[in-house]
Amino acid sequence: MMAGRSIDICICTFRRPELADTLRSIAALEKPIGFEIGIVVADNDDEPSAQSLVKALAQELKLPIRYRHAPARNISIARNACLDASVSDFVAFIDDDETASPDWLVELVATAEATGATAVLGPVRASYRPDAPDWMRKGDFHSTLPVWVRGEIRTGYTCNVLLSMAEESLRSRRFSLARGQTGGEDTEFFDHMAKAGGRIAFAPKAFVDEVVPRSRAAFDWLRRRRFRFGQTHGHLIGRNAGGVRRIGQVGLASTKAAYCFGMALLTAVSPVRRNRSVLRGIMHVGVVSGLVGVREIRQYGLTPQEGDKRAA
C-alpha cells in the first residue's frame, strides 16, 4: 500500500445533537494503515448552531475537524461544501445520526483497494426503539443496502460511502442544488457518475448504525420516502426519454404498482409482507409522478422532527 494518502470523513449536519455520537464513533475508529484522516463538518443551519459542539468535541477527542458553515437549508450546499473543503485522495460520507463501527473505514478502504471502484457503499443497520411497530421491526424497513440490477450497482447513497476523488468520473462533480430540498441529490450524483464510467462496489462489513427515532417509526414517513424515491427515479429515466418511450415507462410503472397493491391484498394477513408490497407500489406510483413531471415533495430544510432522515 502506498504511504502518505489521505481520507476526509465528511458529515453534513442540521440541528442534530446526535452529531456528538457520530464524532465519538469516529474518534474510536481503527485507522487504515498508511492514511492520514481528516474530518469535515458542514453545518446547513441558517446560523452556525453546531459550531460550539464541534469545537468542544474536537478539543476533547483530539480530532482534526474542519468546520464549515454552509447555510441555506439545502443539503446539496452542505455536501458540496464538504467536497470543496477536501483535497484528500478519498472522501467518506456518514450521516449525523449514525455511528460508525470500529472497522468501518478499514473495510471501505479494503474494498476500494481490492476492486478499484470509484465509490464503495457500506450497509446501514437500523435499530428500533421498543415502542416501534412490531411489523416494522420484523421487516427491518429502515436499514439501507445497495440495489443490484443485473449484477451491477448503478446508483448509491451518501449515508455510508467512500469516494475515490482522483477518478475521472468524479472530477469537478457536485450535488445538484435543484434537488437540495427535495432529496434525490445523491441518487442523481451516483447515476451521473456511473454513466460517466464510474464503478460502484459494496463493502458488506463496513457497517454504520442508526437508531430510528419515533418521528420516523411510522408508516406515513415510509410512505412519503418511498414516493420520493420513485419520483426521483421517474425524473431520471424520463429526462432523456421521448414521448413514446415515456408513455411506455408510465405504463410499466403503473402495471408494477397495480401488481404490488394486488399482492398487498393477497398477503393482508401478514403485516410485514402487506406493508412491504404497499410501499413498493407507492414507490412505483412515485415513478409515474416523476415521469409526468409532478414537482417533487420537499424533504430537506425542515427540522429533524418535521422532515426526513437527513433533514438538513
N, C-alpha and C positions, 0 to 999 in steps of 0.2 A: 504493500500500500504506500502510496506517495505521502510524504510528510508535508506539513505546512498548509494543509487545506482547511477550509472553514465552513461552518454552518451557522446560519442565523435562525433561531426559533422565533416565529412571529405570532403575535397574539393581538387580535382586534377586540376591543372591549367597549362596553356601553353600560355604565351604571350597574356593574355586576360585582358584588363583593366576593363571589366565588373565585374571582381572579387571584386572590391570595392563595387559595388551594392549588390552583394551576401553577403558580410560580414556585410554591413549595415542592410540588412534584418534580418540577424541572431542576430544582436545586439538588434533588436526590437521584438524578439520572446517572446511569453508567455512561461514561463518555466514550464515543468511538475513538479508537487509537489513531493518533495522527491528525486529529481535527481540533481546531480552535472553535469554541462555542460562544456565540453571542445571542442576545435576546433583544427583540424589538417589540415594544408595546405601543399600539396605535389606539388612541382614545377618540372615539367617534362622538362623544357628547359635545353639546354646544360649549360648555365650559370644561376646563381641564380637570374634571372631577376625580379622575383616577390618579392624578399626578402624585399626591401626597402618599397614597398607599404604595404606589410603585417605588417611590423614592425610599420609603421606610423599609420595604422588603428588600430592595437592592442592597441596602446597608446591612440589614440583619442577616440575609442569606449569602452575602458576598457574591451577588450575581452581576454580571456585566450587562445591565439593562440600558437600552436607549429608549427614552420615552418620546413619543411623537403625538402632538395634539393634532388630530385630523377631523375637525368638526364638519357638520352639515347633516348628521344623521343619515348618512349614505354609506352603506357597508363597503361599497367599491372604493370610496375615497380612503377609507381606513386600510383596506387590503393593498391598494396602490401605494399608500404611504409606507407600508412595510417593505414593498418591493423597491421603492425609491431609496429607502434608508439602507438597504443591504448592498454590499459589494462582495458577498461571500460566494463560494462555489455552489453551495446548496442553501435553499430556504425551506424550512419546515413550518407548516401552519398547524396550530392547535387552537381550539376554541376556549373562551374564557370561562366556560362552565364545565370544563373537562380536566381530568388529571391524567398524567402520563404514567404508564407502568415503568419500572426502573430500567428495563432494557428496550424501551420504545425506540429511541434514536439509533441504538446499535442495530436493531432489527431492520429499520428502514434503510440504513446505510448499507447493511449486508446485502439486502435485496437489490439496491441500486447498483452496487458493485458487481453482483452476480449476473444481472440482466442487462445492464447498460440502459435501462429505461429512463425516459425523460422525467416521469413522475412515478412515485411509488405511494400507493394508498395503504393505509392500515385500517383495521376494524375499530369501530366504536361500540363498546359494551355499555348498554343501558342497564341501570338498576332502578328498581321501583320502591317507592315508599309503601308501608304496609296497607295504606288505605287506597292504593291504586286498584282499579277494577281487576277482578280475577282473570277475565279473558285477555286483558292487556298484558298482564304479567306472563301468563302461559304462552301467549303468541309472540312475546318479545317484539312489539311493534315499533320500538324506538331505536333499536340498535341499527348501526349503519354498516353496510358491506357494499362492495362494488357490484355492478351488474355486468355479466358477461353476455355478449352477443356473438354467437358462432365462435366461441373460444377466445374472444378478444374483449378487453375493457376499453370502451370507446369514449367514456366521459368519466369525470371524477368529482371530488368534493374537497373542501378546504378544512374540514374538521379534523383531518388526520392525513397529512400528505407531506412528502419530501420532493422538492423540485430541483432538478439539475440545471442551474441557471446558464450554463455555457452552451446548452443545446440550442441549435438554430431556431427550433420551433417555439422557444421561449424568449428569444431576444427581443427586447422592447415590448413584449406582450403585457397588457394590463387588463384589469377587470372593467367591464362596461359600466360607465356611470349611469346609463339609462336603466340598468337593472339594479341599481344600488338600493332601491327601496322596495322593489317587488320581489327580489330574490331571483335565483336562477343565474346570477352572475358567474358563479363557479362552474355550473353546467356549461354555459356558453364558453367560458375561458378554456376548459378542457376539450370541448368539442372542436374549437378552432385550433387548439394545439395539436390535437390528433390529426385533423385534416391537413395540417402543415407538416406532418411526418413524425410528430412526437408519439412515443410509445408509453403505455401505462402498465405498470406491474403491481402486484399485490404482495404485501408482507403480512402473512396471517398471524404472526406472533407480535406484531407491533401495536399492541393494544393501547387505547386510551379509554378512560371510563367516564361516564356521566351519570349523575343522579337525576332522574326525571322529576321535575317539580310538579306540584299539584296543578298548576296552570296549564301544563301540557299533558297531564294524565287524563285526557278527556277525548271522547270520540270526535267532538267538534273540532278540536285542534288538529287531529289526524286528518279529518275530512278536508279542512282548509289547506293543509300542507300537501296532501296528495293531489288536490285540484290544481294547486300552483305548480307542482312538478309537471303535471300534464300540460298546463298552459305553456310552460317554458319549452317542453318538447315539441308541442304543436307549432310554436313560433319558429323554432329552429328548423324543423323539417319543411315548414311551409314557406320559409324565407325565399328560397330559390325555386319553388315549385310553380309550374304553370297551372293554368286553370283546370285542365283535365286531371293532372296528377293531384292537385289539391282536392278536387272533388272525390277522387279515389281514396285519398288518405282520410277524408272526413267519413266516407262510407265504411272504411276499415275500422277506424276508431269507434264509430257508432256501433258496429257489429260486435266488437270486443266488449264495449260497455254493456250491451244487451246480454251477451253471454255471461259476463260476470254477475250481473244482477239476477239472472236466471239461476246461476249456481248458488247465489246467496239464498234464494227461496228454497232450493233443494237441500241446503245444509242449515236451515234455520234453527234446528235443534242444537247445533254446535256453535256457540257464540264466537269462538276463535275463527272457525272456517267461514262462518257467515260474515263477520265483520271484515275479514281479510278480503273476501270477494267483493263486498260493497265498496271498500276503499279502493280496490283495484278498478272497479267500474267507475268510480268517481274520478280517478286519475285519467281514464280514457275520455270521460266527458270533458275534463280539462284540456285534453289534446284537441278535441273538436273546437273548444272555445279558442284555443291558441291558433288553430288553423284558419278560423273565420275572422280573426283579428280582434277579438274581445280584449279589452285592456286588462293587464294582469293585476291581481289583487296586491295591495301593499302589505309587506311584512316587516320591513326594517324602518327605523326611525321612531318606533314605538318603545315604550318602556318594556323591560323584560316581563312584567306582569301582563301587559297588553298584547305583546307581539309574539313573534316566532321564537324558535330555539335560540337563534343568534339575532337578538333584537337590535343590534347596532344599526 
